[in-house]
Each structure stands twice: as C-alpha cells, then as structure tokens.
Amino acid sequence: MTRVHRALAVAAHPDDIEFMMAGTLLLLRERGWEIHYLNLSTGNIGSLTMSPVQTARTRRLEARAAAEVLGAIWHAPICNDMEIFYENRTLRRLCAIVREVDPDVVLTHSPQDYMEDHTNTARLAVSAAFARGIPGYRTAPVRKPATRDVTIYHASPHGLRDGLRRRLDAGAFVDTSSVHAVKRTALACHVSQGQFLDATQGMDSFVKTMEEFSLEVGKVSRKFRLAEGWRRHLHLGFCAESADPLQLALGGKYLVNVRYERALDEGL
C-alpha cells in the first residue's frame, strides 16, 4: 500500500493559514499529500458588531468554507481569541489532534511574531509534536502515540519582523505563484475577519495585504514572484537532521536560502 503523506497546518486564528501557509498546502495537495487545517482559536472576539457567540459561529462557517476551497480536512478550534496559552489542557487537546493526523510535516507560526496568540500557537505546536510518540503522555481525548517522524516549519511572521521590529529572514522559500488565485479565494472566505481587520488594524483590504506580503517574500527570495517563507525547527526529537520533506515534495518550487543557512553554520 502506498504511504499517504500528510501535512498539518496549526495556526492561531481563522485566516492565518490562508495568509501565510495556504500556498504551500495547496502545492502539497497537488502532489498527492493529505492536508489538514486547524485554527486553535474560534475567532470569537474578532468583530465590532457581533457578539462573541455570533462571531465564533460566523468564523467557524467561514473557516470551513476556506478549508473546502483548499481541499483540506478541517479540525475544530479548541480555544478562544486571546486565550491561546501555553498550558496543559490545551497542549493535551492539541497533541490528540497531532496523534490522530500523524503528519509528516507540521506548518505553524513563527516563534517570534507580532502577537502572543501566534507565538503561543508555535510553542504549543512544537510541544504537541514532540509528545506525539511518548506513550506516557496522556492526551485529551486519549489517542495512541504517533509513529512517524515529523518536520516542523515555522512561517514568516507578519511584516517579516519580530515583536521588537527586527527583520527575520526565511530559511527557505516556496513559490506560490501558480496557486495564488486559490489562496486568495480561500482568504476571501473570511468576510467577517476582513471587516474587523479593516476597522481595527487599518489594513484597508486584508486580501490586498496578503498579496503585498506574498510579493515581499517573493522579492526577498530573489527568484519567485509570489512566495511563502519558512524556517525549519531543530530536528532533535522530531526527525533526522537532514530531513527537509518540503524540498523533496516541491522540487523546483522550493528554494533554500543559502544566505540564511550560511549564517546558521557561522553561528550568526
């Protein structure tokens, strides 16, 4: 039987996957991978006009529609906005999902980003992946330990900077030009989030902001027009040191940032 490769995207809020991860997911799906879609938060306070209960219900429907556009398997959120904390209850629930999916690849946020929901999501995703195969770690609900090696990739942060305004380079770039239209359609499903961001963060159009972000990452790559940037997590406890499954799967759509790798080797 042919082994099915799986990728799990773990993001904070409805629209985060579409903003910075969806292009890579779409390319993997084109290559026969099974792709999974998880926002930890319900997005319940992302509105100036609806109650949190109404907002959560609306955002859930929008996220499911976006996942359908991407051809991804949708997983229900397990937290509320501003309540994504690095704590045991959430970690046990997330690890249960990781064990169910048993992914080859986990895509998640940068460990350094502009808001705590993003950075806490990154920490939770890393710990859940680390505990995936530990028999003594009890998940909620209980799930058997996973068996596959997993490689974790952190997306470029919003604005390509950390919370202290320092520039963060990607370790690799994925050419998303061929799937950008689908990525855009999926993001546009999040109508209520677009309205909220336009009103509170001055984005004017969050779809336009995503496109500008993709263009900027592409420009930094010096090769692709539209791109997503990634940094590989340290391999210890997860996979072989040389493991880079995105490179193997995506071929010419994947470009290692030799400047970043050289800086790592030199300890810069």
Buried (B, 14 or more C-beta within 10 A) or exposed (E): EEEEBBBBBBBBBBBBBBBBBBBBBBBBBBEEBBBBBBBBBBBBBBBEEBEBEEBBBBBBBBBBBBBEBBBBBBBEBBBBBEBBBBEEEBBBBBBBBBBBBBBBBBBBBBBBBBBBBBBBBBBBBBBBBBBBBEEEBEBBEEBEBBEBEBBBBBBBBBBBBBEEEEEBEBBBBBBBBEBBEBBBBBBBBBEBBBBBBBEEEEBEEBBEBBBEBBBBBBEBBEEBEBBBBBBBBEBEBBBEEEBBBBBEBBEEBBBBBEEBEEEEEEEE
